[in-house]
């Protein structure tokens, strides 16, 4: 039985909708309709400081006016926090994520030193657990972030439906923060969990998201998922 096509439009309600947003909605909607598939609307509203109900209403009204009717949704990320916490707990248990207690001051000093040495600023894996590595006692007053344990060595390779074959070395990717000190999950983590749970088969979006793709693929594989087809449109 052929795979049922499932696409999504996932705007962040942090500003008013513009032509770029509508274009990002039109392509996945049209592709799903042409293939007899499903088009899902997902509101990525985890940035609570910048998100607003007014912006959500504008998005919904704009899509309705254009006839971009979703088959499912709107689905709000803030209503899925229990699911994200469940997956974070699972990743901590299986070792694909870990607590990092490095403070903002320590990160800034590390970044300054790396830049002084003409190195790419990146997290150095100080709190990353490894076989035979002894970690210090966590600070009693420290609020940790949760980091994804990115693979060491090798590359992330995918065939983009627009850009062709893309390869990014894992050496270019550090251990991404997937939950903030207050426990709120971050963008790339939520996107992966949502795409897996919603069985998204094709991610059609602007090429400003290309740099997110290797990180999302690595997290998806760590969760046992198969990455969707990615198509990054010129902006």
C-alpha positions as a Python dict, from the first residue, in 0.01 Angstrom:
ca = {
    (1, 'X'): (0, 0, 0),
    (2, 'X'): (151, 339, -100),
    (3, 'X'): (254, 580, 173),
    (4, 'X'): (-3, 849, 247),
    (5, 'X'): (147, 1194, 199),
    (6, 'X'): (133, 1417, 508),
    (7, 'X'): (266, 1773, 502),
    (8, 'X'): (251, 2055, 754),
    (9, 'X'): (260, 2431, 791),
    (10, 'X'): (406, 2528, 1127),
    (11, 'X'): (413, 2906, 1182),
    (12, 'X'): (525, 3077, 1501),
    (13, 'X'): (269, 3337, 1616),
    (14, 'X'): (533, 3595, 1701),
    (15, 'X'): (435, 3854, 1442),
    (16, 'X'): (188, 3926, 1170),
    (17, 'X'): (161, 3695, 871),
    (18, 'X'): (337, 3806, 551),
    (19, 'X'): (386, 3679, 198),
    (20, 'X'): (674, 3454, 303),
    (21, 'X'): (450, 3280, 559),
    (22, 'X'): (173, 3234, 304),
    (23, 'X'): (418, 3092, 50),
    (24, 'X'): (540, 2846, 314),
    (25, 'X'): (178, 2737, 362),
    (26, 'X'): (85, 2724, -6),
    (27, 'X'): (349, 2473, -120),
    (28, 'X'): (282, 2199, 140),
    (29, 'X'): (-94, 2253, 100),
    (30, 'X'): (-75, 2223, -279),
    (31, 'X'): (153, 1919, -263),
    (32, 'X'): (-76, 1738, -20),
    (33, 'X'): (-383, 1820, -230),
    (34, 'X'): (-215, 1704, -554),
    (35, 'X'): (-125, 1368, -394),
    (36, 'X'): (-453, 1309, -212),
    (37, 'X'): (-272, 1349, 118),
    (38, 'X'): (-319, 1541, 442),
    (39, 'X'): (-219, 1897, 528),
    (40, 'X'): (-165, 1969, 898),
    (41, 'X'): (-159, 2311, 1063),
    (42, 'X'): (67, 2330, 1368),
    (43, 'X'): (114, 2645, 1575),
    (44, 'X'): (466, 2658, 1719),
    (45, 'X'): (393, 2877, 2020),
    (46, 'X'): (658, 2769, 2271),
    (47, 'X'): (812, 3118, 2265),
    (48, 'X'): (556, 3248, 2510),
    (49, 'X'): (725, 3587, 2553),
    (50, 'X'): (675, 3672, 2185),
    (51, 'X'): (369, 3466, 2090),
    (52, 'X'): (25, 3625, 2090),
    (53, 'X'): (-335, 3518, 2036),
    (54, 'X'): (-377, 3807, 1794),
    (55, 'X'): (-104, 3667, 1571),
    (56, 'X'): (-269, 3324, 1579),
    (57, 'X'): (-600, 3477, 1469),
    (58, 'X'): (-430, 3658, 1181),
    (59, 'X'): (-268, 3331, 1066),
    (60, 'X'): (-600, 3145, 1076),
    (61, 'X'): (-788, 3424, 899),
    (62, 'X'): (-522, 3455, 629),
    (63, 'X'): (-526, 3083, 557),
    (64, 'X'): (-906, 3078, 547),
    (65, 'X'): (-914, 3374, 310),
    (66, 'X'): (-674, 3194, 73),
    (67, 'X'): (-863, 2864, 101),
    (68, 'X'): (-568, 2681, 256),
    (69, 'X'): (-789, 2452, 461),
    (70, 'X'): (-603, 2208, 691),
    (71, 'X'): (-716, 1848, 732),
    (72, 'X'): (-591, 1851, 1092),
    (73, 'X'): (-533, 2135, 1334),
    (74, 'X'): (-459, 2387, 1444),
    (75, 'X'): (-242, 2186, 1685),
    (76, 'X'): (-71, 2399, 1951),
    (77, 'X'): (271, 2301, 2082),
    (78, 'X'): (198, 2450, 2424),
    (79, 'X'): (-78, 2190, 2461),
    (80, 'X'): (174, 1910, 2402),
    (81, 'X'): (413, 1984, 2691),
    (82, 'X'): (337, 1654, 2867),
    (83, 'X'): (437, 1468, 2552),
    (84, 'X'): (764, 1661, 2521),
    (85, 'X'): (850, 1595, 2885),
    (86, 'X'): (781, 1225, 2831),
    (87, 'X'): (1026, 1212, 2539),
    (88, 'X'): (1289, 1413, 2729),
    (89, 'X'): (1264, 1167, 3016),
    (90, 'X'): (1303, 879, 2771),
    (91, 'X'): (1613, 1036, 2613),
    (92, 'X'): (1776, 1099, 2951),
    (93, 'X'): (1709, 736, 3044),
    (94, 'X'): (1854, 589, 2723),
    (95, 'X'): (2159, 817, 2722),
    (96, 'X'): (2079, 1016, 2408),
    (97, 'X'): (2046, 1332, 2621),
    (98, 'X'): (2208, 1458, 2941),
    (99, 'X'): (2200, 1737, 3198),
    (100, 'X'): (2447, 2019, 3148),
    (101, 'X'): (2525, 2252, 3440),
    (102, 'X'): (2755, 2492, 3259),
    (103, 'X'): (2653, 2845, 3356),
    (104, 'X'): (2601, 3136, 3119),
    (105, 'X'): (2920, 3297, 3250),
    (106, 'X'): (3118, 2978, 3188),
    (107, 'X'): (2977, 2952, 2836),
    (108, 'X'): (3068, 3315, 2766),
    (109, 'X'): (3426, 3260, 2889),
    (110, 'X'): (3454, 2947, 2677),
    (111, 'X'): (3323, 3134, 2373),
    (112, 'X'): (3565, 3423, 2427),
    (113, 'X'): (3860, 3184, 2458),
    (114, 'X'): (3762, 2996, 2142),
    (115, 'X'): (3726, 3319, 1945),
    (116, 'X'): (4063, 3439, 2074),
    (117, 'X'): (4209, 3112, 1944),
    (118, 'X'): (4027, 3165, 1611),
    (119, 'X'): (3813, 2857, 1677),
    (120, 'X'): (3444, 2815, 1602),
    (121, 'X'): (3246, 2901, 1919),
    (122, 'X'): (3073, 2586, 2042),
    (123, 'X'): (2995, 2390, 2354),
    (124, 'X'): (3293, 2173, 2450),
    (125, 'X'): (3103, 1874, 2592),
    (126, 'X'): (3225, 1927, 2949),
    (127, 'X'): (2914, 1765, 3105),
    (128, 'X'): (2872, 1506, 2830),
    (129, 'X'): (2887, 1157, 2986),
    (130, 'X'): (3122, 910, 2820),
    (131, 'X'): (3250, 565, 2920),
    (132, 'X'): (3541, 606, 3163),
    (133, 'X'): (3479, 979, 3207),
    (134, 'X'): (3433, 1109, 3562),
    (135, 'X'): (3199, 1405, 3590),
    (136, 'X'): (3211, 1654, 3879),
    (137, 'X'): (2932, 1678, 4133),
    (138, 'X'): (2652, 1900, 3998),
    (139, 'X'): (2634, 2241, 4167),
    (140, 'X'): (2366, 2245, 4435),
    (141, 'X'): (2215, 2572, 4318),
    (142, 'X'): (2256, 2507, 3946),
    (143, 'X'): (1960, 2473, 3710),
    (144, 'X'): (2072, 2250, 3424),
    (145, 'X'): (1973, 2254, 3062),
    (146, 'X'): (1923, 1926, 2877),
    (147, 'X'): (2149, 1868, 2578),
    (148, 'X'): (2117, 1620, 2294),
    (149, 'X'): (2414, 1386, 2267),
    (150, 'X'): (2502, 1450, 1905),
    (151, 'X'): (2691, 1171, 1726),
    (152, 'X'): (3069, 1209, 1710),
    (153, 'X'): (3220, 1151, 1369),
    (154, 'X'): (3047, 1074, 1044),
    (155, 'X'): (2807, 1295, 854),
    (156, 'X'): (2441, 1375, 816),
    (157, 'X'): (2342, 1315, 454),
    (158, 'X'): (2004, 1376, 297),
    (159, 'X'): (1868, 1426, -53),
    (160, 'X'): (1681, 1753, -50),
    (161, 'X'): (1394, 1756, -299),
    (162, 'X'): (1497, 2106, -410),
    (163, 'X'): (1869, 2143, -335),
    (164, 'X'): (1984, 1789, -406),
    (165, 'X'): (2233, 1593, -197),
    (166, 'X'): (2349, 1774, 118),
    (167, 'X'): (2616, 1647, 359),
    (168, 'X'): (2703, 1807, 694),
    (169, 'X'): (2982, 1672, 912),
    (170, 'X'): (2881, 1591, 1269),
    (171, 'X'): (3198, 1771, 1374),
    (172, 'X'): (3018, 2093, 1276),
    (173, 'X'): (2734, 2023, 1520),
    (174, 'X'): (2772, 2054, 1897),
    (175, 'X'): (2540, 1911, 2161),
    (176, 'X'): (2223, 2111, 2109),
    (177, 'X'): (2020, 2237, 2405),
    (178, 'X'): (1680, 2066, 2383),
    (179, 'X'): (1534, 2191, 2713),
    (180, 'X'): (1596, 2520, 2894),
    (181, 'X'): (1667, 2552, 3269),
    (182, 'X'): (1295, 2601, 3339),
    (183, 'X'): (1222, 2274, 3157),
    (184, 'X'): (1072, 2434, 2846),
    (185, 'X'): (1171, 2235, 2536),
    (186, 'X'): (1342, 2414, 2250),
    (187, 'X'): (1241, 2457, 1887),
    (188, 'X'): (1439, 2181, 1714),
    (189, 'X'): (1338, 1921, 1971),
    (190, 'X'): (965, 2003, 1957),
    (191, 'X'): (968, 2000, 1577),
    (192, 'X'): (1111, 1648, 1568),
    (193, 'X'): (867, 1506, 1824),
    (194, 'X'): (576, 1668, 1641),
    (195, 'X'): (685, 1549, 1297),
    (196, 'X'): (723, 1194, 1429),
    (197, 'X'): (394, 1189, 1619),
    (198, 'X'): (204, 1346, 1329),
    (199, 'X'): (368, 1109, 1078),
    (200, 'X'): (484, 1393, 853),
    (201, 'X'): (624, 1251, 529),
    (202, 'X'): (734, 1574, 357),
    (203, 'X'): (870, 1892, 518),
    (204, 'X'): (843, 2178, 267),
    (205, 'X'): (983, 2505, 403),
    (206, 'X'): (1216, 2797, 336),
    (207, 'X'): (1587, 2742, 294),
    (208, 'X'): (1651, 2948, 608),
    (209, 'X'): (1581, 2618, 786),
    (210, 'X'): (1855, 2418, 609),
    (211, 'X'): (2092, 2458, 905),
    (212, 'X'): (1828, 2310, 1138),
    (213, 'X'): (1785, 1999, 925),
    (214, 'X'): (2097, 1797, 1023),
    (215, 'X'): (2022, 1857, 1392),
    (216, 'X'): (1661, 1749, 1347),
    (217, 'X'): (1764, 1438, 1152),
    (218, 'X'): (2007, 1333, 1427),
    (219, 'X'): (1744, 1378, 1699),
    (220, 'X'): (1487, 1192, 1490),
    (221, 'X'): (1721, 896, 1438),
    (222, 'X'): (1802, 890, 1811),
    (223, 'X'): (1428, 851, 1871),
    (224, 'X'): (1412, 561, 1626),
    (225, 'X'): (1232, 758, 1355),
    (226, 'X'): (1279, 780, 981),
    (227, 'X'): (1340, 1137, 859),
    (228, 'X'): (1081, 1279, 619),
    (229, 'X'): (1161, 1410, 272),
    (230, 'X'): (1290, 1766, 304),
    (231, 'X'): (1234, 2035, 41),
    (232, 'X'): (1393, 2374, 114),
    (233, 'X'): (1255, 2650, -103),
    (234, 'X'): (1463, 2954, -202),
    (235, 'X'): (1361, 3258, 1),
}
